Structure formats: C-alpha cells, structure tokens
Amino acid sequence: MHFVYIDDSGDEKVYGYSALCIPADEFRAILISVKGFRRRLRQSDGIYINREFHAVDFVAGRGRLGRTAITKWRRRELFADTLSLVTTLPGVRLFNAFGTRDGKLQLLERLVNRINRNMKECQSKAVLIFDEGEERTYTRLVRKMGVFNPIKSMYRCWEDGNETKNIPIEHVIEDPTFRRSKQSYFIQLADFCGYSLLQKERPTTNLKKARLRLHECFDILRPICVREANQSDPFGIVR
C-alpha cells in the first residue's frame, strides 16, 4: 500500500502536479524524520514546528515563520534543504506532470494513469490524497477512471485492432481523500516539490532577477523522480 500526496502549482498559462508516493510500511519512520527536520529548523532558525510551509509565500518572504525574521536568501536555502530532506525519506518516489492550464484535468488523468501503472508493477495499491479545493472535480475524475479509462496503444492499435482500450485504474483504490495543507506535512512537501517543478519549467521573473536560482532546485529531486512515467524526459515528467 502507498499513500500518494498530490499538490498542484501554476500560473495563468501553465499548470503542474507533483505526487509524493509514500510506502505505508515506512509511513511512521518517514513522519518521525519530517518532524525531526522541523524540530531542527526551530532550533536553527526559530521556525515554529506547526507553521504551514506554503512554497509561494515561503520563497517570496511573505509571512512570519517564527520568532525572528528570515531573509529571502535564507529561505531559499531552507527551500532547498526541504527538497533534500524529501530525497532521504525511505522508499519515497515522486511523480510529476506539467502542461497548460486549460489542459490540467487531462494532465492529472495522465498522472493518475502513471501512478496506477507503477502500482501494478510493484504489486501495490495507492490511496490518493489531495489538498483541499477541488474535491468534486477530482473525485469525479478518479471515479470515472475506475470504470471507463480509454488508453491509446503505443503501437497505433491494440491486439483487437482498436486504437484505444479500456483499462480501469484498479490499483488506485477508493475515492481520493482531501486534507487541509495546514494539517499535513506531506501535502506541504508535495507543494514544495510542485513549486520547484513550476520554477524549473517557467521561472518567475522577479525571483529570477533576484538571483535566487530557484529554477535549479528541482534538480535536487532527480534521485526520487519516477523516470518510467515518461522515459523521453530526463526527470520522467508527464507532459
């Protein structure tokens, strides 16, 4: 069993998803590691353990993280440190998808299909956990894919001669679950991953001018990216 925490990031033109895949057998150990990391940040920078990490505000310098102010440069370091932490969590893997905003549901559909296929290959099941906000839309999509999910053949047609074949997502179980990001360290980590993906693909102009080099941070996540999701992309990003 795997818990897959999914969050999105985008602007008026583009959209991306990052899905942090956590093995249930390692969940407790991973949670202890994340809490330990947050305790170290409290000691080093005075950041409250329960303070929500929201990537956009975090790197822009908005909001008070703890008892003392933290500069943008230090926040950039902490942003990178948080991504580095993710790569050390036992058994964790990361799925990513990126495309245009007007095609975001099709993009999510492709991402869920890759997750389902990966679960099949590792003989596991996945529970999808999203940030709050799109409950009706995402639930409807996942339910539909569990019944009717036409997949195009890589070789123009399937064995029956048809271009598409209905392959329901049997390895994604139940309806998706929704959590408030403020109450979930793992949604927050998925948010950091998703924002680093956005900055890689479409760097924010003012942040680039500030020379924070946020567009380089996604490279940190390379070791845990699921390359099999899209073998034509060096990070396996679904497009």
N, C-alpha and C positions, 0 to 999 in steps of 0.2 A: 504494500500500500504506500502511496505517495500523496502528500499534501502539496498542491500547486498554487502558490500565491501569485496573482496576476494584477499588475497595475499598468496604467497607460500614461503616455506623455505625448504632447503635441502642441502645435500652434494652429494658425488659421488655415494652413495648407497641408501639413503633413501630420502623421499620427504613427505612434509606435506602441508596442506592448512588450513587456518583459515578464516572463513567468518563471518564478523561483520554485524549483522542484525539490521537495524535502522528503527523504525516506522516513516513513513513520517509525521505523525501528531506531532511527537516530534522533528523533524529534527532541527528546528530553535532553540529550547531550548537546544538541545544537542550541536549544533555548538557554542552557546554562552558559554556553560560550558567548552568546549575544548579550546576556545580562552581565557577564563578566567584563565584556568590552565597554558596556555603558557605565559600569562602575569605574573603570579606568579613566573614562572621559570625565567623570565627575571629579576624580582626583587630580587629573592633569589640567583641565580647563574649566572646572566648576559647572559643567553641564548637568542639569537635572536628569536623573535616571529615567523619569517618566515623561520627559519633554518629547513631543512628537517631532520626528525628523521628516520634514517635507522638503524635498530637494530644491524646488524652485526658490522658496523663501530662504532655505539654508545657505545656498551659494550666493544669493543676492544680498545677504547681510540683513535680511528683514527678521524681526522678532528677536526677543531676548531668550537665549538658550539656557542661561543660568545666572549665577550671582554676579558675573562680570561680563563686560562686552568682549566679543571675539571678532577680530578683524576678518575681512574678506579673504586675505591670504591664508590665515589660519583655518578658516572654514573650508577653503579649497583643500588644504592638507587633510583635514578631517574627513572631507568627502571622499578623497582617495583612500584614506585609511579604512573607511567603512566598506568600500568596494573590495579592498584587500581582505578584510575580515570574511566577506562572503565566500571568497575563493578557498578559505581554510576550513569551512564547515564540512564535516564528514558526509560524503555521499551527495552533496548538493550539486545540481546541474541547472543550467539556465537556458531557457528557450527565448528567442527574440523574433519579433516581426516588425516590419516597417514599411509604410506606404503612404498614400494620400489620405487626407481626412475624409473625403467623400467615399472612400472605399474601406472605411475602418471595420465594418462588420464582416466584409469578405476577408479582410486580413485576419481578423480574430478567428474566423472559421478555419482558415488555413492553419493558424497556430494550434488550435484545438485538435485538428486532424494530426498534426505532427506529434503532439503530446500523446494522443491516443495510440499512434503507431509505435512510439517509443515504449509506452507501457506494455503493449503487446509483445514487443521484442524482449523486454526484460521480465515478462511474465508477472506483471504487477497491475494494479488499478490506481486510478487517480481521482482525487476529490479536488475540484476547482474552487478556489477561494478568491473572490474579488473585493476590491474596495467598494464601498457603498456608492450609489449614484445611478447605476444603470441596471437595477435589479430586474425589471420587467423585460428589457431588451435582451440582456444576456441569458436570462433563464429561458426565454422563448427560443433563442438560437440553439442553446445546448439541447433542449428537449427535441427540437426538430432534427438535429443531427443524430440523436439517438434512435430515430425512426427512419428518416429519409436523408441520406447523405451521399449524393452522387459524386463519384470520384472519376476524373478523367484518367485514361490509361497513358502511361509513359510511352507506349508504343502504338499510339493512334487508336487502337481498339483492344478490347478485352477478348478472352477466348470465345465468347459468344458472338463476336463481331460488332458489339455495340461500343460506342465511343466512351460511354460512362457506365459505372457500375455502382449500385447502392451498397455502401459499406458503413453501416451504423457504427457510432463510436461506443463499442461495447466495453472498452477499458476505461471509460470515464463514467463514473457511477454517480447516481442521484442528481438532483438539481444542484447548480452551483450555490455556494454559500457566500454570504456577504458580511464583511466586517468593517467596522469603523477603523480607519487607519490609525487614529489616535490610540486605539486599544490593541494594536497588533504590531509588534516589532517586525514581523515578516512582511506585512504589507508595506511598511516603511522601507525595508531593504529592497523590495521589488520596485518601489518608487524611485529609489536611488539608481538602481540598475536601468530602469526605463528612462530616467532623465539623462544618464550618461549616454544611452543609445541615441536620444534626440540630439544631444550636443555633438556626437560623432557625425551624425548624418546631416544635421542642419544647425551649425553653431549659432548661438545667439550673438548678434552683432556687438552689443555693448560689453558682453562678457569677453568676447574675443579681443576687443580693443583694450580691455583691462589686462590682457596677457595672463589670464588665469589658466589658460591651456586646458580648459575643461573638455575640449574635443578629444584630448588624448586619454582621458580617464577610462573610456570603455575598454581600451586595450588591457587594462588590469584584469578584466573578466574573461579574457580569452581561455584560460585553463578550464573553465567550467561551462563554456558555451557548447551547446549540443550541435556539433558540426553536421551530424547526419540529417538535421532538419532541412538543410539546403547545402548540398555538397559543392555547389558552384560559388558559394560565398565563404570567405576565409573564417568568418565567425558563425556560419550556419544561420545567418539572419534570413527569415522567411520574408519574401517580397511579393 
